[in-house]
Amino acid sequence: MTGPDASAALCATGLGFRYRRRGGRALRDCEFTVPGGRITALVGRNGAGKSTLLHLAGGLLRPGSGELRVLGAAPGTPEARARVALLTQDKPLYPRFTVADTLLTGEKLNSSWDRTTAERIVRAGDIPLHARVGELSPGRRTRVALALALGKRPELLLLDEPLADLDPVARGEIMAELMAEAAERATNIVLSSHVLPELEETCDWVLVLRDGRVELSEDAETLRESHAVLTGPADRADALAGPHTVVRSRTAGRQLTALIRRHGPLRGDWHVERPGLEDVLIGYLQAGEPGHPATGLVEQTEAAA
């Protein structure tokens, strides 16, 4: 096996993890590489393994099998801890600390601390530095936690549903801050979120987990360009056969709609639309569910270009 790719944000080989108390595998035989310099959307249904993967990358958990590398280093090592920041869903902060105390703690624990950035994020939310963390609203606590994470000036920022408790305006402001961080400092960002339209606008790499396995790890624009939504008569379902992959199909009355991955030219009497990233992700997440059967590789698809 070749050595780890130090330029990759994340790289997994045969990665697996099982929770003993939950009696099942959270991750199984995961193989993927997230290139450096990307803003990555980590997508999956509840229980797919997203939080587990982020906790492994942040060094809070250890793999049960296989290997995971962050920026070429093993998670949890001094090298990785100095370069990686993880913001978890529970956003652990000391409730009796003031905001100023919290930022001072971050400064003492991180040699590369950026006080200006940390305080700017806090002040943008009109949060007094003398306020106690435990008395802040959930949205304001999120801002303080994000200020800690960005104040560290990480090379890799791992975010596990970080904006779920923010209002739409605050979400937009924080996402703009993250985009600026990525652009100005070439920060690698892995963002887990259920808000797919938000990911469409910000992320350029997609990592999809399904039942603990990696379904996709791919450039976002490549996904958009390689997929198509076909609409036609339901009695033509048998005509979906060829080199293309049917991700999801459904029939409503006499009409058939299918999301396919194109492998070659499309021919035939179909209405064809190019899907957005959100459409593609929903297609993969719903594939195989009742009413959205996935037929997998098929023998001969005829569709219109």
N, C-alpha and C positions, 0 to 999 in steps of 0.2 A: 504494500500500500504506500502511496506517495505521502510525503509530509504535508502538514497543514498549510493551507494557503493564507499567508499573513495578510494579504490584501483583502480577503473576504471578511465581511462583517460577521457572518455566521456560517459555519460549515459543519454538517452532521454526517456521520457514517454509522449506519446500523443502530441509530439511537433508539433506546427504549427505556421506559420507566413504568414502574408499577407501584400503586399505593396499596400497602398491605391491608390497611383498615377498610379500604373501599372495595377490596376484593376484585380488582380488575386492572387492566393495563391502561395507562393514560396515553402512552406513546408506544408505537411498535415499528421497528425496522425503518426509522425515518432516515432518508438520504436526501440531502439538499445542500445547495450553496447559495447564500445571498451575497451578491457582489458588494464590494465597498462603494461608498459614495451614493447610496440609494436611500430613498424613503420607502420603507416596505410596509405594506398592509398585511397584517396577520389576521386571517379570516377563518371562521369556522363556526359551527353551531355550538350551543352550550354543551360542555362536556367533551368537545373535540380534542382538547389538549393544549389550548393556546396559553393559558396561564401556567401550566406545567412547563411548557417549552421556555417561556420567559423566565420562570424561576430557575430553571436549569442554566440558562444563559447568564443570569445574574449571580449564579453561584449559591443560591439558597437551597438548591437540591443537587444531588449527584446522580448521574445516569445509572440505571440498573444494568444497562448493556450498551455497547457501542461507545461512540465518542462524539462530543460536541466541542467546537472551538469558537472563541470569540476573538476577532482580530488576530487570529493565529495562536492565541494563548488558551490555556485551560481555564474555564470559569472558576472564580473563587480564589485564584492565585493572586499574590500581591500585584503582579503585572496587570492582570485583568481588572482587579478592583480599582486600580488607579485610572483605568481608561474607560470603564463602563459604569453607567448609572441606570438604575432600575426604579421605576415608579410603579408600585403595585396598586391594585384596586383599593386596598384598605388604607393606603397612604399613611403609614405609621409615623406619627409625630408625638412629641411629649406635650400633652394637653396643658400642663401647668407652666410651660415655657411661654415667654412672650415671643412675638415674631422676631424681634431683634435678637433674643437669646438663641432662637432656632438658627438664624442665619450666622450668628457668631460661632455656634457649634459646627456648622458646615465649614466655616473658614478655618477653624482649628483642626479639622479632620482631613482637609484637602489642601495640599501644597500649591495647587494651581487654581485656587479659589478666585472667582471673579465677582467681587462684591458689587460692582456697578450693575452687572447683568441681574444678579439676584435681587437687588433692591429695586431695580426698574420694574421687574415682573410683579413684585409685591405692590409697589406704588401705583402701577397701572390698574390694579383692582381696588384702589382707594382703601387699602388695608393699613391701619396705623401700626407702626413698629412696636408700640407699647402694648398692643392688644394681646391677650392670652390666646394661644392656639385653640384651647378647648372651648372658647366662647365664640369662635368664628363659625360662620355658616359653612356647610359642606363645600360650596363652590369656592369660598375664600381659602379654606384649608387646602383645596386642590392647588390653588395658586401658590401657596407657601411651599407645598411639596414640590411643585414644578420649579420654583425658584431654587430650592436646594439642589435639584437634579441638574439644572442648567448652570447654576453657579459653580458646579464642579468642573465645568468645561469638558464633558466627556467626549470621547471619540465615537462611542456607541451609546445611544440613548434608547432604552427599552421602556415602552409605555403600555401598561396593561389596562385598557379601558379608562384612560386618565380623565376624560372629559364628560363622563356620563352624568355627573351632578352639576354641570354648568348650564346656564341658559344659552340660547342660540347666539346672542351677541358675544358673550364671554367665550364661547367655543370658537367663534370666528377669530377673536383677538388672540387666543392662545395658539390656534393653528397658524395664524400669521407669524407669531413669534417663533414657532417651530420651523416654519419655512425659511425665515430669515436666518435662524441658527444653522440650518442645513446648508444654505447658500453661502453664508459668510465664513463659516468655519469647517465646511465639508464634513459636518457631523453625520454619521450613520444613524438613522432612526428606524426602529421597528415598532409599529403602532398597531395594537390590537383594538378593534372597534367593531361594533355592530352597525354603525351609521355608514352604510355603503356609499351614499352620495358624497359624503365628506371625504372618503378615501379616493373616490374617482378624481377629485379635484387636486389631491395632494400627493398621492403615492405613485411611484414609477416602477415598483416591483411588487409582486403579489405572491404570498405564501399561503396556500389554502390547506387546512387540516380537515380531515374527515374521519371520524371514528378512530382517532389516534394515529392516523397515517397521513403522509403527505400526498395530497391530490394534485397540487400544482405548485411550482416554484418557477416563476417566469416573469419576463419583462411585461409591464402592463400594456404598453402599446402593441406589442406582438400579440397579446391575447385579443385585443380589440380587432386587429386586422385579420387574424386567422379564423375568426368565428363569424357566423351568419345566422340570421333568423329567417327561416323559410315558412311561408304560409301558402296553403293550397287545399284542394279537396281532400276530405278525410279518406275517400276510397283510394287515394294514391299512397297510402301509408306503406304499402308493399314496395312502392317504387323507391323508398329510401334505402337504397342498397348501392354500395360502391366503395371507393377508397376513403370516404369521409367518415368522421366519427359523430354519431348522434349523441349529444350530451343529455338532452332532455326533449321529450315530445309530449304533446297533449292534444286531445281531440275535444272540440266543443261543437256539438251538433254535427254538421257536415264539413266543418273546417278543421284542418290539421295545422298545428304550429310546432315547429321543431327548431331547437338550437343545435347547430352542428359546428364541428371544427373542420374547416376545409383542408383537403389534401389534394390540390389540383384544381382544374377548372370546373365550374358549375354549369350544368346544362338542363334544359327542360322548362316546362311551363309552371314556374313557381314565382311567387312574389318574394323578393329578397331584400332584407334590410341589414345594415351593419349595426350590431348591438353596441351599447355602451359597456364600460367595464362593470357597472352595477348589474346589468342584464346577464353578463357572462358569469359573474360570481354567484348570483342567485341560481342560475342554471345548474352549476356544479353542486351547490349546496342542496338543491331540491331533487337532484337526479336520484331516481330509484324510489321516490316517495309515491304513495297512491295518487293517481292522477297526473303524475309527472314521470312516467317510466323512462329509464335510460336503456337504450338498446345496444349501446357499445359500438364496436366496430361492425360496420355493415358492408355489404358486398357491392352495391352499385347505386350511388345517389345520382339522380338527374335533377338539376336545378338551374334556374336562370341566373346569369351573371348579374 
